[in-house]
Structures are given as C-alpha cells and as structure tokens.
Amino acid sequence: TFINLESGFFSPAADVVLESQINWVREVNRAPSFYMRRRMADETANLKQLIGRSLGVSPDEFVISRNTTEALNTIIQGVPLQPGEEVLLCSREYPSMIEALEQRTQRFGTASRIIEIPWIPSSQDEIVRSYADAITPRTRYILVSHMVFLTGQILPVRAICDMAHERGIEVIVDGAHSLAHVNISITDLNCDYYGTSLHKWLGAPLGTGLMYIRKEHIAKVWPLYGDRRAQGDHIGKFEHIGTHPPAAKQPILDAIRFHEAIGAERKEARLRFLKNYWVEQVRDVPGVRINTPLGRDQSCAIANVLVDGRTPGELVDELWDRYRIFTVGVEQGARIAPNLFTRLSDLDLLVRGIREFSAG
C-alpha cells in the first residue's frame, strides 16, 4: 500500500526470520521457566559462537543487546573518565549518544567536545585531520559513527582509530547503520568499543543489537546494571539485565544465514546501485541538493536530498501525498534509504516526485 524508502529505522525481517521468531515465541511459551533455567544459557552461548564466527569477533568480546542506544550507553556511562577529561565527537552523532554524554557531564563533571566535520569532504583524509586537529591533552576517547545517520556519509573509521591509537586515545564506534550494509567486519575497524542494531540492515528481529568491547578493556568498564563481577574481565557482566524475552535472539542466526546467502559484497553493491540510480537523475536538477558525498568509500544505500527554499518536511509530505512514498525528514533534508526489496520503478516515482516538487 506504500513504497518504503525508510530502511534506516529498521528493516523488515525476511520471511524465514519472521517464521523462526514466531516458532521461538511458541517454544519459549511452551516451556517457560524450564527453557529459561535449563536451556537458555547453553543456546545463547552457541548462538554467540555462530554470530562471532560470521561477524569476525570473539564471543568473549561481545554481548547481544537490544539496540545501538543500549550498547553505546553502557559503554559511555561505563568507561573510566575523570572530571575534566573529555570525549571528542562531531555534531552529527546520534542524539541519544550526545544526550548520554551530557548526562555523564551533569553527574560526574566529565566533558564532551563537539566539532564540525565537512559534509562533502575533498577526501577521507580531510575527515581524519578534522579529528586529529581537535585532540587536546584532555582527550581520552573519540566517539564516531561509521555511517552518519542523517546523510549516510561513511566516515573513515579505521584511519581515525589508527590515528587515535598512536596518541593513546580509545575509540567508540557507532555502527548502527554500517553492519550488514557495507562489507566490513568489526575487527577490521581496529576500534576499542562498538555498538550496533541487528534489526537494521541485517534484518534480525526488532529489538536485537550487539555491543563489542575489546578484551583488554572489559575489566575497566562498569555495567549499567549491578553485577558482582562489575570489575572483572568477563563479558557476561553486561548480560545481567534481568528477565527478558529470549525469542528474538535465536532468529539472529537465520538473519545471518539469509545475509550470507545473498553475499555481503553483492548486497553492498546492490544497495549502492540503488542510491546512485536515483541520485544521478536528480543531482543536476536546478534547486536540488544532494547532501551526501557520492564517492564509493563515502556512502552506500542512504542519501539525503533537499530542495532549495523548501523544508525537508514539505518534501517528505509531498512524496507521501502524491506517490505514497514513505521516508523521513531530518534537519538537512529528506533521508532516502532504499533496501534490497526496492524496485527501480519505486525509485522512478521518487525521481518524478523530486523533479515535480523542485519545479514548484
């Protein structure tokens, strides 16, 4: 009944994932306490082994969380930081992460410093220099998104991590939009901490995410919830969150299998093709601005478009009212996020809508 170009919030699960989740809901309901007390720990451990093998991370360095916000809040509130020491970040980080840092400042007197980075950089090196030039003797951590949620801009996280480590600074990566979107493993980034949402581009059940902490850092990070192992180096201290619905976890494996059956490289190529397909048709239209860098290493599926003299909300409403195209308006423009199920005919309607809207 409508064209969904808003895959940035979360992706619908493939049928095989959805059916698996329904079956697991029934199974847990059939054997409630027995499952939780006798089976859940072993099955979760096995699931982590399989997830780790696929994503290239050790099971003793990650936990399954509910989303990126939970994962990164745990890290931001838990890492050691003295009053006056700071976390460096850019203005385009996800608002929940900025709020987490603001709350830590209010409670403990630690600092966060926000910088600006180029929207359309001349090169990825320009981004790295923006962070390098902003480092001060008080900087202890850098918080950086692998893919900016507003525009889909891919930041050179590996280069930022390498630069930061040379200066003794640890890096927290927001990977909400990059996992299973671009073909890269968590360990390839050389980051110290990482949070992501598996219900976005991987298409796992809604309410599943992942938090990664490099092994040597685990002991110094406090969990959000009380645990007697709080100062130990066992990743399990972050799993102590009380009774929670387990049926969403096991289907993560089905989502991974579905993703791998398509192929990570093929998926990334298709997503980038879809972005380029519509962008190339409107980028030179008078009054239309693409707020996303288009280099191969600078963006993939997501792009941001704005029509001069009009608000993002007006464009989003026009696309919906005329063509039943659903997307979202952010401060910079309309965020267009197609997915593998997007048809070229859907994007043809998008192009038509943008052209007509820009013509007044």
Buried (B, 14 or more C-beta within 10 A) or exposed (E): EEBBBBBBBBBBBBEBBBEBBEEBBEBBEEEEEEBBEEBBEEBBEEBBEBBBEBBEBBBBBBBBBBBBBBBBBBBBBBBEBEEEBBBBBBEBBBEBBBEBBEEBBEEEEBBBBBEEBEBBBEBBEEBBBBBBEBBEEBBBBBBBBBBBBBBBBBBBBBBBBBBBBEEEBBBBBBBBBBBBBBBBEBBEBBBBBBBBBBBBBBBBBBBBBBBBBBEEBBBEBBBBEEBEBBEEBEBBBBBBBEEEEBBBBBBBBBBBBBBEEEEBEEBBEBBBEBBBBBBEBBBEBEBBBBBBBBEEEBBBBBBBBBBEEBBBEBBBBBBBEEBEBBBBBBEBBBBBBBBBEBEEEBBEBBBBBBBEBBEE
